[in-house]
Amino acid sequence: MSLYNFPMKAHVYVTLKRTVLDAQGQTIANSLRRLHHPAVTDVRQGKYFVLTLEDSLAHDAAKSEVERIASEVLTNPVIEEFTYTLEN
């Protein structure tokens, strides 16, 4: 066991589903093309959250907790989806 316990962090990314029109993303993409960035073909905007979890939480329990929080609180499951990463 380490002398130092660092809390686990979950990085949660929420975006609109691909089937949902992302008007803000389209506006950004159009602006980038006008600013001479033709290599950008699409932009999807979203939200980013960092959750700090108790350091005593096991990895599998942390995954379950983050998935529950993301699906019940951070997203509108009708139009949004999420991905996440965990770091110690």
Phi, psi and omega in degrees: 000139181284149174290337182247124175257120178253134180295148176283143177242138175248128176256113186249127179247124181244127178225162174292146175300152180302333181280354181257132179298127177254084184298320179294319176299318178296320179298316178296315179299317178298319179296319179297320178295318178295333179270017174068046172239067186291346182288340179277117183258341181202148175226131173240122180264162182194201181236152180229131180232143171243118179254126175263123185253156177304138182288347178275354184285129177291156184302314180295321177293323178296316178301313181298318181294316180296316179298319178295314179298314182297318183282330184265333188240314190276341183236157166260103188298345178289322186237352184237158174226166182221156168227162179205160171228152176245140175225145178268000000 
